[in-house]
Amino acid sequence: MKTFDLSLYLVLDPALCADIGMVETARAAVAGGATIVQLRDKRATTASMIETGRALKAVLAGTGVRLIVNDDVETAVTIGADGLHIGQEDMDVQTARHLIGPDMILGLSVETPELAAAIDPAIVDYAGIGPVFATATKPDHKQPIGMAGLSRIIDLCPVPSVAIGGLKAEHAAGAFSAGADGIAVVSAICGKPDPRAATAEIAIAIRKARP
């Protein structure tokens, strides 16, 4: 049985984290209450991703916080990450599951009710749903869906879901009311002068918002 807590899902961004680095940002965020950390760096080589991933694993060891790798199967498998997250354009979920094996967490990005309804819960463990709002951290994102769109997609989603896209502490109540199991944040933590305090603020909002 896979156990993971989507409630405060940090997606690391190398540019935003440049001042203190992704590893130190993750360390601070976990101290502040992050429950999952995703390594996402679309421009890095696999060798660089493996190096960063191993450093993140060391930081997360013993915390119970899961490490998810975005899109890079080789890195996820090599470092023994807890999971892999893929988008609709990355690869099909059957291929991903075959490559990572049965025990690794597999997340999938979905932007429409149709894509959510098509998820096979025997293959995919959770869905990343969004973008809820426009966000500069992913300039090529699809049309924002808003909280109403988030709710519609979650209604059709057969697996746990995490909302993503321009989310901050003040959006926690709306996301959980829409049925999300967590919120994923990037710029609300990455690049903040005090990532631990920024994470703690979101964690407090989530505790108040969770049903």
Secondary structure, DSSP 4 states (H G I P E B T S, - for coil): ------SEEEEE-TTTTTTT-HHHHHHHHHHHT--EEEE--TTS-HHHHHHHHHHHHHHHTTT--EEEEES-HHHHHHHT-SEEEE-TTT--HHHHHHHH-SSSEEEEEE-SHHHHHT--TTT--EEEE--SS--TTSTT-----HHHHHHHHHHH-SS-EEEESS--GGGHHHHHHTT-SEEEESTTTTT-S-HHHHHHHHHHHHHHH--
